[in-house]
Amino acid sequence: MLFHPRNATDSASGVDPDITLQDAYSQIPRIHNSTGIPTNILTQIVNANVERTMWVVGDPYVNVLNLNLILINDYPSIYKSFG
């Protein structure tokens, strides 16, 4: 029901909070199916939180913790069991 971090094989520690933009987009259908949050809203949340490794020219990524905190804050009735 939340965005998941990278697989342990993709990150040295397995707890890297950042995922690629493509990884975030690929999780949207699963989150939509689990929560009912519209896919366009989830896409907007991801797009509004894109960061880059080198300011504006680096590879785009999103921070999983930030995305999940936004979901918990914006949809407290769905995520009340996480509080």
C-alpha positions as CSV (number, residue, x, y, z in Angstrom):
1,M,0.0,0.0,0.0
2,L,3.1,2.2,0.2
3,F,6.0,2.9,-2.1
4,H,8.7,0.4,-1.6
5,P,12.5,1.1,-1.5
6,R,14.9,-0.5,-3.9
7,N,15.7,-4.2,-3.7
8,A,18.6,-5.2,-1.6
9,T,20.4,-6.2,-4.7
10,D,20.1,-2.7,-6.1
11,S,21.5,-1.0,-3.0
12,A,24.6,-1.7,-0.9
13,S,22.6,-1.4,2.3
14,G,19.2,-2.5,1.0
15,V,17.6,0.5,2.8
16,D,18.4,3.2,0.3
17,P,15.4,5.6,0.5
18,D,15.7,6.8,-3.2
19,I,14.3,5.0,-6.2
20,T,14.3,5.8,-9.8
21,L,11.4,7.6,-11.3
22,Q,10.6,4.5,-13.4
23,D,10.5,2.4,-10.2
24,A,8.1,4.8,-8.6
25,Y,5.9,4.9,-11.7
26,S,5.9,1.1,-11.8
27,Q,4.5,0.9,-8.3
28,I,1.5,3.2,-9.0
29,P,-0.9,0.5,-10.3
30,R,-0.2,-1.6,-7.2
31,I,-0.8,1.2,-4.8
32,H,-4.0,2.3,-6.7
33,N,-5.3,-1.3,-6.6
34,S,-4.6,-1.5,-2.9
35,T,-5.9,1.9,-1.8
36,G,-8.2,3.2,-4.4
37,I,-6.2,6.4,-4.7
38,P,-6.5,7.6,-8.3
39,T,-3.5,6.9,-10.5
40,N,-3.4,10.5,-11.7
41,I,-3.1,11.7,-8.1
42,L,-0.3,9.2,-7.4
43,T,1.5,10.3,-10.6
44,Q,1.2,13.9,-9.5
45,I,2.6,13.1,-6.1
46,V,5.6,11.4,-7.7
47,N,6.1,14.1,-10.3
48,A,6.0,16.8,-7.6
49,N,8.8,15.1,-5.6
50,V,11.4,14.4,-8.3
51,E,14.9,15.2,-7.3
52,R,18.1,15.0,-9.3
53,T,21.5,13.7,-8.5
54,M,23.2,16.8,-9.9
55,W,20.7,19.6,-9.4
56,V,18.8,19.9,-12.7
57,V,20.9,17.8,-15.0
58,G,21.3,14.5,-13.1
59,D,19.3,11.4,-13.1
60,P,15.8,11.8,-11.7
61,Y,14.9,10.0,-8.5
62,V,12.3,10.2,-5.7
63,N,12.7,9.6,-2.0
64,V,10.4,6.8,-0.8
65,L,10.1,8.1,2.7
66,N,8.9,11.5,1.4
67,L,6.3,9.9,-0.9
68,N,5.0,7.6,1.9
69,L,4.7,10.5,4.3
70,I,2.7,12.5,1.8
71,L,0.4,9.5,1.3
72,I,-0.1,9.0,5.0
73,N,-0.7,12.7,5.5
74,D,-3.1,13.2,2.6
75,Y,-5.0,9.9,3.1
76,P,-5.1,9.3,6.8
77,S,-8.2,7.1,6.7
78,I,-6.4,4.7,4.4
79,Y,-3.1,4.7,6.3
80,K,-4.4,5.0,9.9
81,S,-3.0,1.5,10.7
82,F,0.5,2.8,10.0
83,G,0.4,5.6,12.6
